[in-house]
Amino acid sequence: MEFYYGNVVLLTGASSGIGKLTAEYLAELGCKVYGTSRKGENGTIVFPNDSSTNSKQATLKGFVKMVQLDVCNDLSVKDAVDYVIQQESRIDVLINNAGFGISGAIEETSEKEAFSQFDTNFFGMHRMCRKVLPIMRKQRKGLIINIGSVAGTFSIPYQSMYSASKSAMKSFTEALRMEVREFGIRAVVIEPGDTQTGFTDNRYYSQESESTSYPKGKASIEKMIKDERNGDRPIGVAKTIGKLLNAKNPPSRVTIGMVYKVFTQLKRVLPSRLVEFILGKMYG
Ligand SMILES: NC(=O)c1ccc[n+]([C@@H]2O[C@H](COP(=O)([O-])OP(=O)(O)OC[C@H]3O[C@@H](n4cnc5c(N)ncnc54)[C@H](OP(=O)(O)O)[C@@H]3O)[C@@H](O)[C@H]2O)c1
């Protein structure tokens, strides 16, 4: 496969879910993927592994190597990016995927909890971009893919901090695109909907489950959990990213899944109170 931007990929949050599957998928295509986790040692090869070497992977040039990274820590971000540069002397694609979700009523979410949501999902992405952009600028080429969420377009009750962090990611990416275009760098937000990953079990609850102030919150969060457990498999996101690696002029946003694509289009034309009514019925 041809890679317009090159095949050296740095992908945050590759130990689980969307990131893990995407890392393996891109390695199968022939990418050198440096996938990150807060745990583990730099350079550990996780793909190809014993179960994949018998098959077509035997002929692959691609791999997934782990890199230790906490996106909330400046020094950790520097060390991870430096490690990839030591190994490859370049970074062609940065995929900001590391993230988690906080659920609970706004009134019952502390400032510390709200900040921790933004620290990973938004400032983590900013830290990564600040470290990688000078490298891409020198290369005069690069692609940044930010993993947002449909919640960044449709704010979900009792998921306010998560929705806001993904909405902020979208605004950030739109501005970034215009700033870096002249350097041959492109940026995209991918918006998956409910996806079966570790996300559901890793969710943080700022609201007491038996909250008397917001009794509807519990039912709403339970509905969200059910939707995620019955959601899409992450392969759709991985395949979309695979296509973007060869897109000279990618769009600013790619929504995953036909239902979510239709919802996104409808939001543009429907009155906002109707959209609110529908979301309220679903999650309120
Ligand atoms: N699942 C869904 O329904 C869904 C829908 C839309 C968007 N998304 C987005 O997709 C992305 C991936 O989530 P997922 O669904 O695949 O969840 P997941 O299975 O829980 O994976 C999350 C990944 O993020 C990493 N991570 C979390 N905090 C980190 C930090 N501070 N520094 C570095 N890495 C960190 C974790 O790595 P370690 O714990 O090993 O460090 C893990 O690899 C997230 O941005 C999420 O918001 C998910």
The ligand as an SDF file (V2000), in Angstrom:
LIG
                    3D

 48 52  0  0  0  0  0  0  0  0999 V2000
  -15.9290    3.2900   22.9890 N   0  0  0  0  0  0  0  0  0  0  0  0
  -16.7540    4.2210   22.5460 C   0  0  0  0  0  0  0  0  0  0  0  0
  -17.9960    4.0540   22.5500 O   0  0  0  0  0  0  0  0  0  0  0  0
  -16.1770    5.4970   21.9750 C   0  0  0  0  0  0  0  0  0  0  0  0
  -17.0230    6.2990   21.1870 C   0  0  0  0  0  0  0  0  0  0  0  0
  -16.5220    7.4790   20.6600 C   0  0  0  0  0  0  0  0  0  0  0  0
  -15.2190    7.8450   20.9000 C   0  0  0  0  0  0  0  0  0  0  0  0
  -14.4010    7.0650   21.6680 N   0  0  0  0  0  0  0  0  0  0  0  0
  -13.0270    7.5410   21.8990 C   0  0  0  0  0  0  0  0  0  0  0  0
  -12.1110    6.5650   21.4370 O   0  0  0  0  0  0  0  0  0  0  0  0
  -10.8730    6.7310   22.1270 C   0  0  0  0  0  0  0  0  0  0  0  0
  -10.3540    5.3690   22.5610 C   0  0  0  0  0  0  0  0  0  0  0  0
  -11.2080    4.8380   23.5390 O   0  0  0  0  0  0  0  0  0  0  0  0
  -11.6680    3.3070   23.5880 P   0  0  0  0  0  0  0  0  0  0  0  0
  -13.1190    3.2950   23.3820 O   0  0  0  0  0  0  0  0  0  0  0  0
  -10.8010    2.4610   22.7510 O   0  0  0  0  0  0  0  0  0  0  0  0
  -11.4190    3.0200   25.1570 O   0  0  0  0  0  0  0  0  0  0  0  0
  -10.4140    2.0640   25.9550 P   0  0  0  0  0  0  0  0  0  0  0  0
  -10.5520    0.6760   25.4480 O   0  0  0  0  0  0  0  0  0  0  0  0
  -10.6890    2.3300   27.3940 O   0  0  0  0  0  0  0  0  0  0  0  0
   -8.9540    2.6100   25.5540 O   0  0  0  0  0  0  0  0  0  0  0  0
   -8.4790    3.8490   26.0490 C   0  0  0  0  0  0  0  0  0  0  0  0
   -6.9870    3.9670   25.7770 C   0  0  0  0  0  0  0  0  0  0  0  0
   -6.5720    5.2740   26.2170 O   0  0  0  0  0  0  0  0  0  0  0  0
   -5.3930    5.1310   27.0080 C   0  0  0  0  0  0  0  0  0  0  0  0
   -5.3120    6.2050   27.9940 N   0  0  0  0  0  0  0  0  0  0  0  0
   -6.2500    6.5990   28.8810 C   0  0  0  0  0  0  0  0  0  0  0  0
   -5.7810    7.6100   29.6290 N   0  0  0  0  0  0  0  0  0  0  0  0
   -4.5170    7.8750   29.1920 C   0  0  0  0  0  0  0  0  0  0  0  0
   -3.5040    8.8090   29.5620 C   0  0  0  0  0  0  0  0  0  0  0  0
   -3.6730    9.7150   30.5410 N   0  0  0  0  0  0  0  0  0  0  0  0
   -2.3170    8.7860   28.8800 N   0  0  0  0  0  0  0  0  0  0  0  0
   -2.1220    7.8830   27.9080 C   0  0  0  0  0  0  0  0  0  0  0  0
   -3.0240    6.9580   27.5340 N   0  0  0  0  0  0  0  0  0  0  0  0
   -4.2120    6.9640   28.1720 C   0  0  0  0  0  0  0  0  0  0  0  0
   -5.4740    3.7400   27.6340 C   0  0  0  0  0  0  0  0  0  0  0  0
   -4.1450    3.2840   27.8380 O   0  0  0  0  0  0  0  0  0  0  0  0
   -3.5120    2.8040   29.2650 P   0  0  0  0  0  0  0  0  0  0  0  0
   -4.6410    2.6730   30.2510 O   0  0  0  0  0  0  0  0  0  0  0  0
   -2.8410    1.5140   28.9250 O   0  0  0  0  0  0  0  0  0  0  0  0
   -2.5370    3.8860   29.5960 O   0  0  0  0  0  0  0  0  0  0  0  0
   -6.1450    2.9380   26.5200 C   0  0  0  0  0  0  0  0  0  0  0  0
   -5.2040    2.3920   25.6290 O   0  0  0  0  0  0  0  0  0  0  0  0
  -11.1440    7.6860   23.2850 C   0  0  0  0  0  0  0  0  0  0  0  0
  -10.6400    8.9730   22.9610 O   0  0  0  0  0  0  0  0  0  0  0  0
  -12.6650    7.7290   23.3700 C   0  0  0  0  0  0  0  0  0  0  0  0
  -13.1370    8.9480   23.8660 O   0  0  0  0  0  0  0  0  0  0  0  0
  -14.8700    5.8940   22.2070 C   0  0  0  0  0  0  0  0  0  0  0  0
  1  2  1  0
  2  3  2  0
  2  4  1  0
  4  5  1  0
  4 48  2  0
  5  6  2  0
  6  7  1  0
  7  8  2  0
  8  9  1  0
  8 48  1  0
  9 10  1  0
  9 46  1  0
 10 11  1  0
 11 12  1  0
 11 44  1  0
 12 13  1  0
 13 14  1  0
 14 15  2  0
 14 16  1  0
 14 17  1  0
 17 18  1  0
 18 19  2  0
 18 20  1  0
 18 21  1  0
 21 22  1  0
 22 23  1  0
 23 24  1  0
 23 42  1  0
 24 25  1  0
 25 26  1  0
 25 36  1  0
 26 27  1  0
 26 35  1  0
 27 28  2  0
 28 29  1  0
 29 30  1  0
 29 35  2  0
 30 31  1  0
 30 32  2  0
 32 33  1  0
 33 34  2  0
 34 35  1  0
 36 37  1  0
 36 42  1  0
 37 38  1  0
 38 39  2  0
 38 40  1  0
 38 41  1  0
 42 43  1  0
 44 45  1  0
 44 46  1  0
 46 47  1  0
M  CHG  2   8   1  16  -1
M  END
$$$$
